[in-house]
Amino acid sequence: MGTFKINGGKSLKGEITPQGAKNEALQILCAVLLTKNKVTIHNIPDIKDVNALIGILKKLGVKIKNLDKGSYSFKSDALNLDYLSSAAFKKDGASLRGSVMLMGPLLSRLGKVFLPKPGGDKIGRRRLDTHFQGFLKLGASFEYDKIEKLYCLERSKRLKGTAIILDEASVTGTANIVMAAVLAKGTTTIYNAACEPYLQQLCKMLNNMGAKISGISSNYLTIKGVDSLEGCSHTILPDMIEIGSWIGLAAMTKSEILIKNVSWENLGIIPNTFRKLGITLEKRGDDLFIPAHKNGYTIERHIDGSFMTISDAPWPGFTPDLLSIVLVVATQAKGEVLIHQKMFESRLFFVDKLIDMGAKVILCDPHRATVIGHNFKHLLKPMTMISPDIRAGISLLIAALSAKGTSYIQNNEQIDRGYQYIDTRLRALGADITRIEED
């Protein structure tokens, strides 16, 4: 387990370019299994979760070439089916939440797939019913081996298009069903589909491969099945969650930061949500500039005068992956805000560490926390913490960078799962952060 040592309380300055989007990369990489032809993908982030999925694809027999930094080619013309029933796959798949999106392509392409119960962040229940209900509607059969903890999906003949109404707008569930339906016979419609930019990117890539998907960017997708898909070239979007993290970092450390090439049209309401906290953001072409907030920032109130509530919701609502960042930023704002985490039941449980650092946070229940900002009159105190998951980890890192003194964040592998070269990139902005490797 590794540790970050942070000497905080310093203002930073400089430019930073966001990495490729983690959540898009996990979907796109699974989609290469849908064709025997070469698929080239650019702007792949060099992070633990993505690299783990690339490792699974390699063991599955996908021919992978590293063309340049962040650019790879994939060719799935001779898959190693024995790996899918091996103990190695059970271990590899169970360690990664993104492995769940292998089901749709493998079911459609091979007709049968075993998948271990996937891992990932410990943020409460993350059920897979939406995925399986979609596969069943397409004509697959499903079993769960409680002893081996394996999901088994099988089709006796080609999947058949149908009308599907999702019980929740699950991003991974929508992606999985879309990848299964593109090679199904006939037309599939998906209502209450997720429509995040990353899902839009997946659909656009599949269309470039020869799929026939319409309704992209809406919650109603129509997919006309085709017999086969071709290869293509695809570039992954910048990571909106990382962009939001840099915004939060700049505000909390009173730093002047320019975030390059953010793809403004794909940020949705993220910029305006941070503006509600009083943070100044400037659009400079496709770059995003945050000036140093020397005099702090003041949380807005609702029109009726009540104090601000910020909650998560399916796209185009505010992404749940940034609520922890918003919560940390609010600890030094002027004013109060209610953070309402609707989509996951355990994602606010890291606030006890912020309270120990001196933040005024009242955890109302597993889903709601009230934050009373210090307005920088009382800085957070440095301390030793353990990173519980990716998003809580980066939030605690931001808190440590704002606290005057030395903090330690253990289990930094959690942060590395989602953030590329985080310590190196922070040092380039002037942060005093050291990685301590432990046995």
Residue pairs with C-beta under 8 A, 6 or more apart in sequence:
1 410
1 411
1 412
1 413
1 438
2 410
2 411
2 412
2 413
2 416
2 435
2 436
2 437
2 438
3 408
3 409
3 410
3 411
3 412
3 435
3 436
3 438
4 397
4 400
4 408
4 409
4 412
4 415
4 423
4 433
4 434
4 435
4 436
5 406
5 407
5 408
5 433
5 434
5 435
5 436
6 382
6 397
6 400
6 401
6 406
6 407
6 408
6 409
6 431
6 432
6 433
6 434
7 405
7 406
7 432
7 433
8 253
8 382
8 400
8 401
8 402
8 403
8 404
8 405
8 406
8 407
8 432
9 379
9 402
9 403
9 404
9 405
10 253
10 401
10 430
10 431
10 432
11 253
11 254
11 255
11 256
11 292
11 430
12 249
12 250
12 253
12 255
12 256
12 257
12 401
12 426
12 429
12 430
12 431
13 255
13 256
13 257
13 292
13 429
13 430
14 257
14 258
14 428
14 429
14 430
15 257
15 258
15 259
15 260
16 246
16 257
16 258
16 259
16 260
16 425
16 428
16 429
17 238
17 259
17 260
17 261
18 238
18 239
18 242
18 243
18 246
18 259
18 260
18 261
18 262
19 43
19 45
19 46
19 47
19 238
19 239
19 242
19 419
19 420
20 43
20 44
20 45
20 70
20 236
20 237
20 238
20 239
21 45
21 198
21 236
21 237
21 238
21 239
21 240
21 241
22 45
22 47
22 49
22 50
22 239
22 241
22 418
23 171
23 196
23 198
23 239
23 241
24 197
24 198
24 201
24 202
24 236
24 237
25 41
25 44
25 45
25 50
25 53
25 236
26 49
26 50
26 53
26 98
26 101
27 101
27 172
27 175
27 198
27 199
27 201
27 202
28 41
28 201
28 202
28 205
28 234
28 236
29 41
29 44
29 50
29 53
29 54
29 57
29 74
30 53
30 98
30 101
30 102
30 104
30 105
30 175
30 179
31 39
31 105
31 179
31 202
31 205
31 206
31 209
32 39
32 41
32 57
32 62
32 74
32 76
33 57
33 60
33 62
33 76
33 79
33 102
33 105
33 106
33 109
34 76
34 105
34 108
34 109
34 179
34 182
34 183
34 206
34 209
34 229
35 76
35 209
35 228
35 229
35 230
35 231
36 75
36 76
36 77
37 75
37 77
37 229
37 230
37 231
38 73
38 74
38 75
38 231
39 73
39 74
39 75
39 209
39 231
39 232
39 233
39 234
40 67
40 71
40 72
40 73
40 74
40 231
40 232
40 233
40 234
41 71
41 72
41 73
41 74
41 233
41 234
41 235
41 236
42 70
42 71
42 233
42 234
42 235
42 236
43 70
43 71
43 235
43 236
43 237
43 238
44 50
44 54
44 70
44 71
44 72
44 236
45 70
45 236
45 239
45 420
46 69
46 70
46 420
46 421
47 416
47 417
47 418
47 419
47 420
48 413
48 416
48 417
48 418
49 96
49 97
49 98
49 417
49 418
50 98
52 92
52 95
52 96
52 98
53 96
53 98
53 99
54 64
54 72
55 92
56 89
56 92
56 93
56 96
56 99
56 102
57 64
57 74
57 76
58 64
59 80
59 83
59 88
59 89
59 92
60 76
60 79
60 80
60 83
60 84
61 76
61 78
61 79
61 80
61 83
62 74
62 75
62 76
62 79
63 74
63 75
63 76
63 77
63 78
64 72
64 73
64 74
65 72
65 73
66 72
67 73
79 110
81 110
83 89
84 106
84 113
84 114
85 114
89 114
89 116
90 116
90 148
90 150
91 116
92 99
93 99
93 102
93 115
93 116
93 118
94 116
94 117
94 118
94 119
94 149
95 119
96 118
96 119
96 120
97 118
97 119
97 120
97 121
97 126
98 118
98 120
98 172
99 115
99 116
99 118
100 115
100 118
100 128
100 131
100 172
100 176
101 172
101 175
101 176
101 179
102 113
102 115
103 113
103 115
103 131
103 135
103 151
103 153
103 176
103 180
104 131
104 135
104 175
104 176
104 177
104 178
104 179
104 180
105 179
105 180
106 112
106 113
107 113
107 135
107 140
107 153
107 154
107 155
107 159
107 180
108 159
108 179
108 180
108 181
108 182
108 183
108 184
109 183
111 154
111 155
111 156
112 152
112 153
112 154
112 155
113 152
113 153
113 154
114 150
114 151
114 152
115 150
115 151
115 153
116 149
116 150
116 151
117 149
117 150
117 151
120 126
121 389
121 390
121 391
122 346
122 388
122 389
123 344
123 345
123 346
123 347
123 389
124 344
124 345
124 346
124 347
124 366
125 345
126 344
128 151
128 173
129 167
130 166
130 167
130 168
130 170
130 173
131 170
131 172
131 173
131 176
131 177
132 142
132 151
132 153
133 164
133 166
133 167
134 164
134 166
134 173
134 176
134 177
134 180
134 190
135 142
135 153
135 176
135 177
135 180
136 142
137 162
137 164
138 159
138 160
138 161
138 162
138 164
138 177
138 180
138 181
138 184
138 188
139 155
139 157
139 158
139 159
139 160
139 162
139 184
140 153
140 154
140 155
140 159
140 180
141 153
141 154
141 155
141 156
142 151
142 152
142 153
143 151
143 152
144 150
144 151
144 152
145 151
145 152
158 183
158 184
158 185
159 180
159 181
159 183
159 184
159 185
159 225
160 184
160 185
160 186
161 181
161 184
161 185
161 186
161 187
161 188
161 223
161 224
161 225
162 186
162 188
163 188
163 189
163 191
164 177
164 188
164 189
164 190
164 191
165 191
165 192
166 173
166 174
166 177
166 190
166 191
166 192
166 193
167 192
168 192
169 192
169 193
169 194
169 195
169 219
169 314
169 315
170 194
171 194
171 196
171 198
171 199
173 194
174 190
174 193
174 194
174 199
174 221
175 194
175 199
175 202
177 188
177 190
178 190
178 193
178 199
178 202
178 203
178 206
178 213
178 221
178 223
179 202
179 206
181 188
181 190
181 223
181 225
182 206
182 211
182 212
182 213
182 223
182 225
182 226
182 229
183 225
183 226
183 227
183 228
183 229
184 223
184 225
185 225
186 224
186 225
187 222
187 223
187 224
187 225
188 221
188 222
188 223
188 225
189 220
189 221
189 222
189 223
190 220
190 221
190 223
191 219
191 220
192 219
193 199
193 215
193 218
193 219
193 220
193 221
194 219
194 314
194 315
195 216
195 217
195 218
195 219
195 314
195 315
195 316
196 314
196 315
196 319
197 237
197 240
197 266
197 268
197 315
198 237
200 216
200 217
201 234
201 236
201 237
203 211
203 213
203 216
203 221
204 216
205 232
205 234
206 213
206 229
207 213
207 216
208 232
208 233
208 234
209 229
209 230
209 231
209 232
210 226
210 228
210 229
210 230
211 223
211 226
211 229
212 223
212 224
212 225
212 226
213 221
213 222
213 223
214 221
214 222
215 221
215 222
237 263
237 266
238 261
238 262
238 263
240 266
240 267
240 268
240 270
240 319
241 319
241 321
241 322
241 391
241 418
242 419
243 259
243 262
243 267
243 270
243 288
244 270
244 274
244 319
244 321
244 322
244 325
245 322
245 325
245 394
245 398
245 419
246 257
246 259
246 290
247 259
247 274
247 279
247 281
247 288
247 290
247 325
248 274
248 325
248 326
248 328
248 329
248 395
248 398
249 255
249 257
249 398
249 401
250 256
250 257
250 279
250 290
250 292
250 293
251 274
251 277
251 279
251 290
251 293
251 297
251 329
251 332
252 328
252 329
252 332
252 398
252 399
252 401
252 402
253 398
253 401
253 402
254 292
254 293
254 294
254 376
255 290
255 292
255 429
256 290
256 291
256 292
257 289
257 290
257 429
258 284
258 287
258 288
258 289
258 290
259 287
259 288
259 289
259 290
260 287
261 286
261 287
262 286
262 287
262 288
263 286
264 271
264 283
264 286
264 288
268 315
268 316
269 316
269 317
269 318
270 318
270 319
270 322
271 281
271 288
273 310
273 318
273 322
273 326
274 281
274 326
274 329
275 281
275 300
276 299
276 300
276 308
276 310
277 297
277 299
277 300
277 308
277 326
277 329
277 330
277 333
277 337
278 296
278 297
278 298
278 299
278 300
278 333
278 334
278 335
279 290
279 293
279 297
279 329
280 290
280 291
280 293
280 297
281 288
281 289
281 290
282 288
282 289
282 290
282 291
283 289
296 332
296 333
296 334
296 375
296 376
297 333
297 334
298 333
298 334
298 335
299 307
299 308
299 330
299 333
299 334
299 335
299 336
299 337
299 373
300 308
300 335
301 307
301 308
301 335
302 308
302 309
307 335
307 336
307 337
307 338
308 335
308 336
308 337
308 338
309 337
309 338
309 340
310 318
310 323
310 326
310 337
310 338
310 339
310 340
311 317
311 318
311 323
311 339
311 340
311 341
311 342
312 318
312 319
312 320
312 323
312 340
312 341
312 342
312 343
313 342
313 343
314 343
320 341
320 342
320 343
320 344
320 347
321 391
322 391
323 339
323 341
323 347
323 348
324 347
324 348
324 350
324 391
324 392
324 394
324 395
325 391
325 394
325 395
325 398
326 337
326 339
327 339
327 348
327 351
327 354
327 361
327 369
327 371
327 395
328 354
328 395
328 396
328 398
328 399
329 398
330 337
330 339
330 371
330 373
331 354
331 359
331 360
331 361
331 371
331 373
331 374
331 380
331 399
332 373
332 374
332 375
332 376
332 379
332 380
332 402
333 371
333 373
333 375
334 373
334 375
335 373
336 370
336 371
336 372
336 373
337 370
337 371
337 373
338 368
338 369
338 370
338 371
339 348
339 368
339 369
339 370
339 371
340 367
340 368
341 347
341 348
341 366
341 367
341 368
341 369
342 367
345 366
345 367
346 366
347 389
347 391
347 392
348 363
348 366
348 367
348 368
348 369
349 366
349 388
350 388
350 389
350 392
350 395
350 396
351 359
351 361
351 363
351 369
352 363
353 383
353 385
353 396
353 399
354 361
354 380
354 396
354 399
355 361
356 381
356 383
357 380
357 381
357 382
357 383
357 399
357 403
358 374
358 378
358 379
358 380
358 381
359 371
359 374
359 380
359 399
360 371
360 372
360 373
360 374
361 369
361 370
361 371
361 372
362 369
362 370
362 372
363 369
364 370
379 402
379 403
379 404
380 399
380 402
380 403
381 403
381 405
382 400
382 403
382 404
382 405
382 406
382 407
383 403
383 407
383 408
384 407
384 408
384 409
384 410
385 396
385 400
385 407
385 408
385 409
385 410
386 409
386 410
386 411
387 393
387 396
387 397
387 409
387 410
387 411
387 412
387 414
387 415
388 411
388 414
389 414
390 414
390 415
390 417
390 418
390 419
391 418
393 409
393 411
393 412
393 414
393 415
394 415
394 418
394 419
394 422
396 409
397 409
397 415
397 422
400 407
400 409
401 426
401 431
401 433
409 415
412 435
415 422
416 422
423 433
423 434
423 435
426 433
427 433
